[in-house]
């Protein structure tokens, strides 16, 4: 589950060789979940983190199966908060495909919850994201996506659990990579290059 089609397709391509052990289906974010799945993989790219309402609502929906947060932010308190919020697992986006598949099976069997990338915290995943072809890292792309959605620096910092100064650093590096000098032009660039969500989540029926 992610609001960006390119992210979903990147994950699908990453897992394309594992069709004998899993089936990847996209949950339509413009509708309520209406068919049961075993696991809902919640990608945090430009989305609320695992300790917020979206994950809690999914976790209380029996059709969504086990909700697993997929993120590069594996800070201990954030992971614990997501699990307390109803998530059944928490996966690093640095996991290579084979280990990601094994982790999903382990979580489904109840044999683990948190799976880190080999060698610690990897900063990028093997999937795809808006702006990759322009040289933007996942974190830079996420910050630019949040700018394009109209969030302030303080709101981006709160969403990503980064300091405001770190957010400003990412913004400056984004500007250099896409050759703009101000926020308005960055937003226009983002709108022209797929940084506004393809989908918007709807709330499940009560």
Protein Blocks (a to p, Z undefined) as FASTA:
>chain_A
ZZbfklmmmmmmmmmmmmmmbccddddfkbccfbdcfbdcddfehpacfkbmklmmmmmm
mklmpaddddfblcfklmmmmmmnopabdcdfkbcfklmmmmmmmmmnopafbdcdehia
afbdfbdcehklnopafklmmmmmmmmnopafklmmmmnopafklmmmmmmmmmmmnopa
bfklmmmmmmmnopacfbdcddddZZ
